[in-house]
Amino acid sequence: MVHANIVQHTHWDREWYFTKEDAIVLSDQVFTEVLDELEKNPEANFCLDGQTSVVDEYLEIHPEKLATIQQLVAEKRLFVGPWYAQTDALYVDAESILRNLTIGITDTINKYGKPMKVGYLPDTFGFNAQLPTLLNHSGIDNFIFWRGMDFNKISSSPYFHWNGLGNKSVYAINFPFGYMTGLLTLEAQKDTNAFVEEKLDPSIKFLSEKTDTESILIPSGIDQKNMVLNIQNVIEKINQSSQYQNIISDYPAFVEEIKKEDALPQYQGELREPVYARVHRSIGSVRSQFKLNNFHLEQTILRRVEPLMVIAKSIGMKISNTLLTRLWKKVLENQAHDSLGGCVSDNVAEDILHRTKEAEEIAEGLENLITKRIADTLELDSNQILVFNTDITPFKGQKIVHLVTSSKNIRFTNGERAVVLQERYYPQRENVQRVTSSGNKFITEPSYFELDVRVNVEIPALGYTVIEFEEVEERLSEKAYHDKQTISNDKYTLSFENGEVILTTTSGKKITDFLRIVDCGNEGDTYDFSPLANEEESVLNFQSASSEVDEFGETLIINGTADLPIDLDERTKNNENKQQVDYQLTLRLFDSDVIEGKLLIDNQVLSHRMRLQVQVDDPTGASIAQIQNGFVENEAVSAPENWKEYYVEKPVNLQVFDKSVTVKQPDSHITFFSDGMKEYERNKDKLYVTLFSATGQLGKADISWRPGRASGDTTNEGHIMMPTPLAQETGKREFTFALKVEDDLPNYKMIAQTANKRLTPSISYQKQGLNLFIHRLDNKIWPQENQLVLEKEYSAFQLDTDLSVSTIYPSYTKTNAFVLRLANLTENEAVLPSGFTQKHKMINAIEEEVEKEDSIPPFDYVSYLVEF
C-alpha cells in the first residue's frame, strides 16, 4: 500500500523582502515554539530548513536553548544542517558550494551534534550538472529539491539517480508541488476532510502514479511557518479520510526508503526546467553587481587569502582559522538563492552590499597582516618589495607591484622590463608631526608617487621573493599614446575600421564586426528579464579609437556613445526623451595568446538590458559552457509556440556558465573568459554575454516571458508592489573578460588552465613610511619582539601536476596542516602524482579520511591533508 511520509519543516529564507534581522525576530517565536513542542511531544520531529546559520542566529538571542537543541539533535527529532546557508547552485564557484557544506557540517558537529546528511535545497532556482559530484565529495549521497523538474525530459519518476558529469551520483528526490505540498494551516487542521480531498490525496495520487515506489514524500511547511502542535493527532484525523496511509517521517528516513529501490531511473545534466515551478532562467543578469562582487570575493579568498594563510602558517605565524571562517560566512550569507539572485528588496540589497564590504575588509586585513609581518621579520628597506606566488608551481613572468617612491626615476635591479601602469602624485606637506621617543617633532613631509608597476619576476612555488629598485637618472618606462587604430602581437591583429572591431589571426582567420554592445528594454523584474513586445535589440555604435603601447604590449581603446530612451515608458511611447550613455571598450594584447578586455559603461537610463555581442562565425547555435568543475555542451533550443500550455515561464535559451564559454567551429574554436558575468545566449552566428538587466520592481504580474502572478508575493492578497530603484544599477559599471581563438578543436584541460592562469593574482608589499594608509592596517600592526627567522626567498610547498588546483587552504580540523584539492576537468581518468598520493592522507571536503586512489575519475576531485 502506498504510504505518504509527512515531514514537518519550516522554510527559512534568511532575507527576501524582509531583512535578516526581521527573520531573527520571527525565529524568536517560531523556533521557540518548535523546541517547546518537541520537548513535550516525543512523537514529533522538525527540520530547521537544512542550514545552520539560522540556528546560530537564534542562539544569539536564546543562548540558554543550546542544551535543548543538542539533546533534540541527538534524539534525531530536530534536524540541523548540512548547509551553512541555503546556497544558490548556479552562479557560485564550486568551492563555495563545498565550503558551504564544510562549514555547515563542521559547525553542526562542533555545536549541535550530528548534522542532517541530506543535500536539501527546497527553493533554489535550478541546479548545476555537477552538484552530485560536489555532494559526494562532502560525504552526501542524496539530494532533495523542488524546482527544475520535468517528468518528460529528466526522469519519469520523482525519485531517480542523478549522475554528475563523471562517475558520481546521488539519490535525487523531487517534490514537484513544492515544500508546501502538505501544508497544514490552521484552516486545514480544522477541516482535514477538505484538506485531504482537495490537496493531500491528489498530490499523493499524482506522485504514486509517477513512481513504482510505495513510499511517497510529502513535505509539510512553508516560509517562516510555525510547528503543528500534536502532529500525531492531526495525522490520525487525516488517515480517517485519506485513501492512503500517512505517517510522521523525516527527510533522512525517507532517503533510506528510496535507497532500497533497485530500478530508479537515471539522469545526467542540470535541473532547470520551468514546468512545475519557476526557475527564473534570466535571473543571472538581475542585480549583476551582486554576481560580480561575489565572483571577485571568491577569487580573493581562493587565490589570495587562503594560500597566504598556508604560507604564513608554514613559517610559524599564528593566525586564527576562525577569521577565515568569518570571512567565508559573510560570503555564504550573500550566496543564499534570493540574495545572490537579486530578487530582494532594496532594504535587503543594502545589507548584501554591506556584508560585501565587511568581507572585503576581512580579506584585505588578513592579507595586510600576513604580508606586513613577513616584511617586518625580513627587516625590508623601503626600496625592497615582497612579491608572492600563491600557486603550487614556480612562477616566471609578469606581476603588478604596488609601491611608493619619491621619484619615478627608478630601476628594478632584478627585472629587465618594467612599466608604470597607474600613478598618483602626493605633493609636499608642511608641519607634519613625527612621534619620537624624546617627544614630538614637526617636519616637512616630501612629495612622493604611488605607482602600479608591471615587472618581470621569478617566484618559487607557494612562497615569496624580494625584489629591489634603485634610483637612476632615467625614468621608469611609461605608456605611450597613439592615434593609430590597429594593434598586434605574434598571434592577433585588432583594428578599428569604419566603426567596427576587426580581428585577424596570423593563421589567416578574419572576423569582422567582432565585438558590439547591444541594448533593449526590460519590462521584467528582479526575478526575470522580459523583453518589450515588438522591440528589436539595438546595436550601439562605436565612434572613435586610439591606442597605447608599453614594454609588455599594446592596447586598443574604442569609445562610443548612444542616446537611449530614459525609461520604460519612453520605449513604449515615443522614444523622444533620451539620455546619453557613454561606453569604452579596451582590448589588450600581451605576448600571449589571450586578448584581455575591459568594458566601461556609464549607465544613465532605466529598465533595460545590455549585452556584449561576440561574432563567432558559427551558425549552429551550439556552445560549450564551463561550469563547476566540468564542461557541458549546450544546443540552442527555441521555446515551442504553445509553451504557455506546458511551462510556467518561457524556457528561454539563456544558459549559465562559470569562467568560460566556447564556440566550436569546424577546425577551430573561440573562447570567451568571464570575470563574473554568468549568463549567455547563442543565437545563429553570435554569442551574447549579458552585462546587466536593470529593473525597478521586485515583482510584476503578466510579463511576456512569465505570464500570470508576480513572483515574490507582490500581487498576493494584502501585499504591495515594491519598487527597487537600486536594481536599476545606474552609474559607472566595469566588466572584464578575455577572448582566445585557437586553430584546433576545444581541449577542456587547456581551456580550464587558461581560465585559471588569467586569474592568477599579483600580491606585493612594500614597507615604507611615506603613506601608512596605502594598506589600511599598516599603522596599527606593530613589529613583534619574538620574530621568526626567515630568508628573503621561500617556498612552502611545490607539486608538479597537470591537474587543476581547485583550492589550497588551512585545515579546519588539524592545526599543523593544509588541504590541497585537485580537480580533473576532463572527460578522461587522470593519474595522480604517485609519490605524493602515498605520502599524504586522502580526504573528502569535510576532511574525513577516504580510501586512497591512484587516479582521479573524469570531472571529479581528490583532496589531501598535507602536514607542514
N, C-alpha and C positions, 0 to 999 in steps of 0.2 A: 504493500500500500504506500502511496505517495505521502510523505510527511514533510511539513514545512518547518524549517529551523528559524524561529523568531529570535532576532538578535537586537537587543536594546542598545542604543548608542545615541550620542549627540554629535552632530557635525559642527565643528568649531572653526569657522573662518577667523583667522587671527585679526583680520581687519577687512573692511569692504566699503560700504558707505558709512560704516561706523569705524571708530579707531580701535587700536589695540587696547587702550585704556578703557574704552567703552566695554570691550569684550571682557576685561578683567572684572569690571563692575557686575556684569551679567554672571560671570563664573562664581562670584561670591554666593549667589543664590542657587544656581543650577548645580554646581559641583558639591556644595554643602548638602543639598538635598539628596544627591546621589549617595554620598558617603553615609548619611544618616539612614537611608533606606537599606543600603547593603549591610550595615551593622545590625539592623533589626530583622532583616529578611534573608535567611541563609539560602533560599531557593533562587534568589535573583543574582544577576550579574550585569555588568555595564562596560561598554567600550568608550574610552575618552578620545575617540577620533584618531587614534594611531599616531599621536605626536606628543612628545614630552614637554615641549616649550610651554604649552598652555597649563600643564601641571606645575611646572616651575613657577609660573607667574601667579597661579592660585596660591601656592605656598608662601609667596612673598606677603600675602595678606592673611594667610592662615597657617603659620609655621607649626602650630600645635596639631595640625592634621597629618603630619608626616608619618607618625607611627600607625595611624589608621590606614593610610594609603599602603604602607609597606605590608601590613597584615592582609589586606584585601587582595593585593597583588599576589602574595604568597598563596592565598587560598584559591587563586585563579578565578576570582569573581570581579576584579577590577582589572581592565586591560589597558596597558600604557605602552607607548612606543609602537613600532621601532624607529619612526622618523623623529627628527628634532622638530621639523615643521613640514606640513603637507606641501611637498615640492611641486613646482612646475616640472614637467618631464620632457619638454621640447626645446626650450630656449636657454637651458643652463648647461654648463660643462659637465661631462661625465664625472669628473672628480667632485663636483658639487653634490651630485646625487650620492656618490659613495661617501662623502664626508658627512652629508646629512644623516645617513644611516649609521656611520661610525659614531658620530657624536650622540645621536639619539639612543642607540643601543648602549653605548658606554655610560652615558648619563643615567639611563634607566637602571642598569646593573648597579652602579655606584650609589644611587639614591633610593630606588624604589623596589628593586628585585628583578625577576626575570621579565624581559620585555615580550610583548606580543610579536612573535616572529612571523608576521603576516605583512606582505607588501600591499598595504591598504591605502589606496588613493581614490576615495569615493567621489571626488568632484573635479579632479584635474582635467584640463581641456585637451585631452589627447596624449598619446604616449609614443616615445621614440622606439624604433625597432630593436634597440639594444638593451632595453630595460630588463629583459630576462637575464642577460649576462651580468648586468650590474647587480641585480638582486642576488644572483647566485654567488657572486664574489663577496657579498655581505652575509652569506650564510642563510639566505632566504630562498625557498624553493616554490613560492606561491605568490599569487597576485590577485587582489580583489578590486574591481573597478566598476564604474558606471558608463562614462562617456566613450564614444568611439566605436561602438559595436554595430556590426551589420551581419545578420544571420545568413545572408546570401553570399557575401564576399569573404567573410572572415572565418566563421565557424557556424555550422548548423545547430550547434548546441551552445548554451551559455557557459558550459564548463568544458574546457579544452586544454590541450598542451600548447602553450605559446613559446615558440622557439626563437632564440636570438639569432644573430647572423652566423654564429659559429655552432658549437655543439651543446650549448647550454639552453635549458628550457625551464619553465615554471608551470605549475598548475594554475591556469587562469580561470577566474570566477567572475562572471558578469551579472549585475542586476540591471537589466535594460530599462526598468522604470525608476531607477534611482535609489538613493539611500533612504528615501522616504516611502518606499513601496508599501510597507506595513505600518505606516504612521498611525499611532494610536492617540488621537487628540481626545480631549475630554468628551467631545460630542460622540466620537467613535466608541468610547468606553461606555457611554450611556446607552447607545443603541448599537450593540455588537451585531445584531442581525443585519442591519443595513450595511454596516462596515464589511461584514463577511460577504454579503451578496453582491454589493456594488464594487468592492475594491479588492479584498483579500483573495477570495476564491477565483475571480477571473485572472488575477496575477499568477496564482499558483497553477491554474489550468494552462495558461499560456506557456509558462516555463516548463511544466511537465511534458507538454506536447513537443517541446524543442529538444528534449533530452531523454535518454533511456534510464537515467538515474532516478531512484525513488526518493532521493534526498534533495530538497529544494531550499535555497537560501532566500529568506525574506527579512531584509534589514528594517528595523522599526525605529525611526528617529528623524530629525530634521535639524536645521540650523538653530543652535542655541536651545534645543528642546530639553526640557526637564525630564526626569525619570518617571515612568509609570509606576505608581505605588502598588504593591501587592500584585505583581505581574502574574503570578500563578493563578490568582482568582480570575483575572481578565482572560487568560488563555483558556481556562476551564469553560468560561462562558462562550468564548469563540468556538471551541470544539463542539458545543451543543448544537450549533447551526452550520458549521463548516462541513463540506464534503470530504475534507482531508484531515489528517492528524497534524495538529500544530503543537510544537514543543518549544520550551525555552532552550536556547542554544547560545553559542558564541562563535566568533569567527575561526579561532584555531580548531575548534571541534569540527566545524563544517569542512575545513580544509582536510582534516583527516578522513572524513567521509568520502570526499572526492578522490583522495589518493587510492582508495580501494577499487576504483573503477578501472577496468582494463582497456576499454576501447574508446577512449576520448579522442575527438578529432584533433588534427594538427594544424597549426598556423604559424607562418613567419611573416613579419612585416610590422608596420606601425599600426596603431589603433587611432584612427582619426575620421571615421565615417560618421556623418551627422544624420543618423537615421532615427534613433530613439531619443537622442539628446543633442543639443548644440555643442559643437566643439570649437566654434569661433575660429575658423580656419584662417581668418585675416587678422587675428589679434597680435600677430607678430610685428605689425607695424604701428600699433597703438602705443602712445607714450614711449616712443622709440628711445628717448633719452634714458629711460629705466634700463632698457636692454643694453645700451652702450655702456652705461655706468657699471652694470653687473659684469659685463664682459671684461672691462678693464680692471675691476676689482678682483675677479677670478684670476686674471693673468698676473696681477700684482702679488697675490698670495702665492700662487703656484710657481711663478718663475723668479720671484724676488725674495719675499719674506721667508717662506719656509726653507728654501735652500740656504739662505743666510743664517737661519737659526741652526741648521745642521752644521754649517761651518763653525758657528760660534760655540755650540756645544762640544764639537770635536776638539776645540782648543782649551776647553775647561771653563768657558764663560757660563755663568749661571743665569738663565732666563727662563721664566716660568712658562710651561706649556699652556697654562690657563689663559694667558694673554692671547695666545694663538687661537684657542677655543673661543674666547670672547669675540675675537675678530671674525671668525667663521660664523658665529651665531648672528652677528649683525647682518652678514651677507645672506645667510639662510632665511632669516626672517623676511628679507626683501624678495626671496625666491618663492614664497607661497604663491599659489597659482593666480589668485586675484591680484596680488601685489605686483609681481613681475609682469603679468599680463597687462596691467594698467587699468583694469575695469574697476576703479575705485574712485571715491570722491576726492576732490581737491584737498580736503582736510587730511585725508589719509596720504595723498601724494606728498604733502609737505612732510609728513612723518617718514615716508620712504626716503625722500631726499636727505632728511636729517640723519637717518641711520647710515646712508651712504657716506655722508660727511664724517660721521663718527668712525666708520670702518676705515676710511681713508686716513684719518688721524692716527688710529691704532697702527695701521700698516706703516705709515711714514715714521711714526715714533719708534717702532721696533727696528726698522732699517737704520734710523738715525743713531739709536743706542748701540747697535752692533758695530756699525762702521766707525763711529767715534771711539768706542772702547778699543778697537783694534788699532786705530791710528794713534791713540794715546799710548798704548802699550809699545808700539813701534817708535814712539817719540819722533814722529814725522815733522819735517820742516814745512813751511808754507809753500815751498816750491816742489813739494812731493805730493803725488796723488795716488791714493789707494784705489785700485781698479779690480772689480770682482768678476768671476766667471761662475755662474750658478748651474752650469751643465756638468755632466759627469765625464765629459771628454775635454781634452785641452782645446783652448780657443786661440785661433790666429786670424786676425782680421781687424775690422774697424769697430771701435767703441766711441760713444759720445761721452766726454768727460765734462764735468761742471766745475769751473774754477773761478777764483777771484784773484786778480793781479793788478798791480799798479800801472802796468803798461801792456800794450798788445805786441810790443817788441820782444817776443819770446820764441824759444825753440825747444822742442821736446828732444831730450838727449838720446832717447831710445826709439824714436819714431821717425821714419823717413818723410812721411807725409802727415800734415795736419792742416785743418782749415776751420775758420770761425764760422759757425752756423748762425748763432744769435749773440747779441751783445746788449749790455745795458751799462750806461755810464753814470757813476755817482760822483758829484762834484765835491770839492774840499769842504770840510766843516770846521768852524771855529769854536773855541771854548767847549771842547768835549771833555767830560770828566773821566779820569782814569783812577781806579781804586788801587792803591798800593798798600804794602804792609806798614808804611810810615805815614799814611794819610792820603787824602785825595789831591790829585793834581789836575790841572786843566791844560789840554794840549790842542794842537791843530791836527785834525784827522785828515790824511792826504786823500786826494781823489783816487778812484780805482774803477776797474771794469769788472763786470760779472759776465762770464763767457760760457757758451756751449761750444765745445771744440770736438770735431771728429778727428780721431787719431788712430794710426796703426798700432796694434799692441798684441803681445802674446801673453796668455794667462794659463796657468795649469788648471787641470780639471777640478771642479768644485772647490775653488780656492781664490786666491788673490795674488796680485803682484803690485809693486810700487813703481810708478814711472815719475820722471823728473823733468822739469823745464828750467831753462836759464834765460836771463835777459841777454839780448843780442841787439845789433844795430838795425837789423831788418825786421819788418813787421811780420806777424803771423799771416799766412795766406788767407785771403777772404774771397767771397763770391764776386764774380764779375757779371755785370748785367749787359744783355744784348737785345737788339731789336729783332734778331733773326728768329724765325718761326719753325725751325727744324732742329731736332737734337738726335743723337745717335750713339750707339756703342757697338760692340762686336756682334750683337745679335739683332738689335732693333733700330729702326729709324721711325721717329714720331714727328709728324709735321701738321701744321695748321694751314689749310688751304681752302679758300672760299667758304669760310665758316664751318669747315669740317675737320675732325681729327682723323688723320690717316696713319695707319700702322703698316710698316713694311718690314719683313724679316729678311735676314741675309740669305735664307734658303729660297726666297722668291715669293713668299706668301704676302699678299696685299689685302688689307681690309679697309675699305673706305667707310666714312661716317662711323668710325669705330666706337665713339662714346657720345652719348647725349643725355640730357636731363629731360624727363617728360613729366607732365603735370595734368591733374584732373580734379574735379570737385569731389567732395566726400560727404554724402548725406548720412553716413553711418554714425556710430557712437563709440564709446570706449571699449566695446566688445568686438566690433566688426567694422571694417571698411565697407562702404557700399556706394557704387557709382551713381551719378545722376543719370536719369533717363535721357537717352539721345545725345549725350555728350561724348565727344571723341577725346582721347588723351592727346594733349597738345605738346609739340616738341618745342623746347626753349632754345633759342639760338645763342651761339657764341659770337662775339663781335671782334675780339682782338686777342693777340698773343704776344708774348715776349719770352725770353729765356735767361737762365742763369748757368754759369759754368764755374766749377771749382775743381780742386785737386782730385776729387773722387768721382765726379760725374757731371751730368747735365740735367737741367730741369726746364720743362716747358710749362709756362704759366698762361692759362687760357681764361679770359674773362668774358662774362656775359651779363646781360640784364634783361628783364622782361616785365611788362606791365600786366598784372594778373587781377582778376576780379577780387575785390577786397573781402568778400564773404560769400556764403552760400546763396543768399538772396540775390546778389548781383549776378551770380552764374545762372540762376534760373529766370532772371528777368531780362535786363537789357545790356548787361556787361559794360556799363558806362563808367561806374565808379571803380577805378582801378588803383592799384598801389604798386610801386616799383619794388621788384625783388632782385637783388644782386647775387651773383654766384661766381665762384672761381674754381676751376679745375687745375690741379697741379700734378704733372706726371714727371717722375724722376727716373733716370737711367743711371745705374751704377755699373761697376764692372762685374755684373752678374746677369742671370737670365730671367730676372723678375723686374717688372715695371711697377714701381711704387706710386700709389695715387693718393691724393687728398682732395676732398671736395668741401668747399666752404659755401654755405648758403645763409643769407640774411633773410630769414622768413618773416615777412611783414603782412601776410594775408592769412585768412582763417578758413577752416573746413575744406582742406584739400589734401591730396596725396602727391608726393614727389618720388620719382624713381630714377635710378640710373639705368639707362638702356645701353646694352653692350651688343654690338653687331658680331655674331658668331658664325655666320655663313653656313649654317646647318639647318635645313628646313624641317627636320623630323620632329622637333619639339622635345627630344629626349635629353636627359641630363643625368649626372652622377653627383649625388649630394653626399658630402662628408657629414656624418652625424657622430654621436657619442661613441667613440672607439669603433668606427665602422664606415662603410660606404654603401649606399643604396642607389639603385638605378630607377629613375622615375620617367614615366612616359606622360606626355601632355594629353590629358583626357578632358573632353568637353562635357559639361553637365547636360543631361538629356533635356529636351524641350519641356517635358512634363515633370521636371524634378520636384515641383511642389507637392506632387501626389505621393512621393516616397520619402523625401528628405525634409527635415525641419529647418534647414538652412541650405543655401546653394552650395553644392560640393565643388567649389571653385578650384581652379588649377593653380593654387598657391602652395608652394612647397616650403618645408623648413630645412635649413642646413646649419651646420656648425663649422665655421672656419673656411670651408671652400665648397664651390660647386663647379663641376667640369662639364664641358660640352665636347662630345666626341665627334670628329669628322672622319671621313674615310681613311686618311693616312696621317692624321694629326689630331691635336686637341688643344683647347683653350681653357684655362682655369682661372676663376675669379676667387681671390682670397679676401675674406671679410674680417674686419675688426669690430664685430658686434652687430652688424646687420644680419638678420636671421631669416628673412623671408624673400623668396624669389618666384618668378614665373618664367616658364619657357613658352614662347609664342612664335611659331613659324621659325624664322631665322634669327631671332633675337632672344637675349636673356635680359630679364628685368629684375633688378635688385631694389627692393623697397627701402627708401631712406626714412620716410616718416609719413604718417597718416594723421592729420590734425583734425580734431573734433571738439565740439563744445557741449556735449551731453553725455551723461553717464549711460543712459539707456534710451532707446527710441523704439516705437512700435512701427510695424509695417514698412520697413525699408526694403529696397529692391532685392537685396541678397538674403534677407531674413524676414520673411513675412510673419504676421501675427504679433503676439505680445512682445513687449520690450523685454530684453534681458536686464537683469539687475533689479527686478521688482518695481521699477519706476511707474508702471501702469497697473500695478496691482491695486486692489481696493484699499483706499486710505493712504497710498503712497503718492509722492510728488515727483515731478520731473526735476532732475538735479543737474544744473549747469556745471560744466568743468572747464572754465577758461584756461587753467594751467595745461590742459591736454591739447590746447591749440599750439603749444610749443613754438611760440614766436621768438624772434631774436636770432642770434648767430648760432648756427649749427655746423659741426665739423664731423666729417666721415672719412676714415682712412681705409685703404684697401690695396690690393695688388693684383696684377694680371701676369699670366705666363702663357706663352704659346710654344708648343713642342711639336716637332715633326715625327711623332710616333703615337702609338696608342696609349691611353692612360695607364699609369702604373700607380696603384694605390699607395705603395710604400713611398715612392718618390713624392707624390702629392702631399702625403702626411708629413714627410721630412721637410718639405718646403714650407708648409704651414707652420710647423714647429720652429724652424730656423728663423723665419722672419719675425717671430715674436720674441726672439732672444733679447733680453733687456740689457741696457747699459747702466751699470751701477758703479758710481765712483764717490770718493770722499776726499776732501781737502781740509786739512787742519789749518785754519787761518784766523786772524783776529780783526780783519777789516769789517766783516759783517757777520755777526753771530746769529743772524736771523735767516741766513740762507737755508739752514736746517733749523727747524723751529725749536728743537730742544737743546741745541748746542750749548747755550749759555746756562743750562741747568744740569748738564751732565759733567760732574766734576771728575777729574782724574782720580783713580783709586790708588791707595797706598800699596795694596797687595797685588802688584802687577804680575801678569803672566809673562813668560819668556817666549817671544815669537821671532821668526825670521821674516825677512821682507818679501819672501815668496813662499806660498804654502798651498798644498793640495790636501783636502780632507779625504777624498775618495776618487777613484777612477775606475771606469769599466768601459771597455771597448765592445760595443754591441750594435747590430743593425736594427734592433728593436727600438720602438719609440719609448721614451721615458714619459710615463703618464704623470708621475709626481715623485718627489723626494721630500720627506718631512720628518720631524722628530716623532718618535714613537709615543703613542698615547698610553702604553702600558709599561714601558721599560725606560728608565731614566737615561741609561747609557747606550741608547740605540736609536736608529732611524729606520724608516720604512722606505723602501725603493720599490716602486711599482712599474713594471714593464708591460707594454701593450703590443700585441700583434695586430696591426691594422691591414692585414692582407687576408685573402681567402685561402691561403695555404698554411699548413702547420709549419712552425718555425722552431729551430733548435735553440735551446738555451745555452748560455756560456757554461760549459761543464764544470770547470773548477769552481766557479762562483756558486753554482747551484748546490754542489756538495758541501761547500763551506758554511753556507748561511741557511737559517731556518726559513722554510717557505710557509707563508701565512695567507689568510684572506684579508679583506678590507677591515674587518673588526679585530684583526691581529690574533685570530685563532689559528693554531698550527694545523697545516693540511699536509697530505701525503706529497712527497717530493715527486716532481715530474722532470723528464729530460727535455721536454718540448712544450711549446705553448700552442693550443689549438687556434684555428682561424678566428679572428676578431675577438680575442679573449685577453685576459690579464694573468700575470703572475705577480705576487708581492713577496718581498723578502724583508725579514727583520735583520738588520745589519748592526752589529755591535761595534762601538768605537774601539 
